[in-house]
C-alpha cells in the first residue's frame, strides 16, 4: 500500500491527557481538542518532509477513516499536519 499525491496514511495514537496539576481529562474533554496525534504509516508520492514512522499532530477535522487491509487507518493531507517529530 502506498499513498499518492499529498495524502498521508496514519495510525491514530490514543493517549491519556493530563493537566499540569496531574488530572486526567475525560474522553469527552479530549474530543473537543482540534488536533490529534498519529504515527505515519506511509506518505504520498508528493510528500517530501514527512516519512514513515514520524509522529505528527494533525487537524482532526480534515481527516478520513478507512479500512485498509482490515486495519482502521486515518487519511489526511500534508497541509493538515501542524507538528512533525522524527523518530530518534
Helices and strands as residue ranges (DSSP letters): E 7-12, H 27-30, E 35-43, E 55-59, G 60-62, E 64-68, E 71-77, G 78-80, E 81-85
